[in-house]
Every structure is written in structure tokens, then in C-alpha cells.
Amino acid sequence: MSKKLELFKELFADYPNIAILHVDNSLDLVTNTLEQVREKNDGNIKYIKFEDETSARLRATAREYEYVILGDILSYCPNKDKILKLMYKAIENSGNIIILEKKTNDNIYELLELIENTGFQAVNNIDLFDEYNTITAKKMHHWDNGL
């Protein structure tokens, strides 16, 4: 598992004072790895414990985070599109979203389409963890929603 977590860590570019948002459904799979990224870049991580869709509806400032990580939450949200739009707004231009979802949820194609329709670019599913899909995407300024 440590090799997979090292590969996960490589998804993060070095940004001084990196700002990460981690909305997590008690997954805790990547929490220690995120702390290593935060420490290396002298950054900050905002943790939100996911309880239901309401807990994921943050009031973030536009372009507040370089990275947003959603830890197995979208399958439990009836309004996935609204959650993704909120996350899109919260991410810096050229920032990234990383979504971990259980493979047993069997919703990968739905999520990939939803992420693209939200305006994220370069949507990719990386086969990194045995039990979880790891979906990455980028927010590109002026490519779609322009926020």
C-alpha cells in the first residue's frame, strides 16, 4: 500500500503555501499522505467530515484551493452536479480535483461524464488503489465555465 500512496503523492505539484480541501467519508486512506504534501509545501489543509450532502456544500471563496480531494462522497449525494460545481468554484485556475470512489459503487462512467459536464478538463481514471477509482481532473481558466 505504501507504494500506491507514494504514487498518489506524485499527483501533487509543489506549490509554496499549498491549499488543499479534503472532504472525506471516513475513508482516511490518503490523510497521512496529504499531511506529507502539506508539510513539504508549508501549506494548509481544510478537512471536512462528510456526513451527508449538506456537509459537502461549502461556502468557499472562489479559487481558494489548488487541490480538492473528495473521499468517497459523490455516491451518497443526490445532487452530484451541484457538489461538483461548488468544488469547481473553489479550485484555483489550473487547480486539480481528485475523486476517490469505491469501485463497488459501479458509477465510474456516470462520474466521468458529470465531471466533464461541470467544466473540468483532462478527466482521467487512474487504476491506483484496489478498492477505489481515482479520478483526476483539472480546472482550466477560460476553457469552459471561466470561474
Beta strands, then each sheet from edge to edge (+ up, - down):
strand 1: 19-24
strand 2: 44-49
strand 3: 65-71
strand 4: 91-102
strand 5: 121-126
strand 6: 132-138
sheet 1: 2+ 1+ 3+ 4+ 6- 5+
end
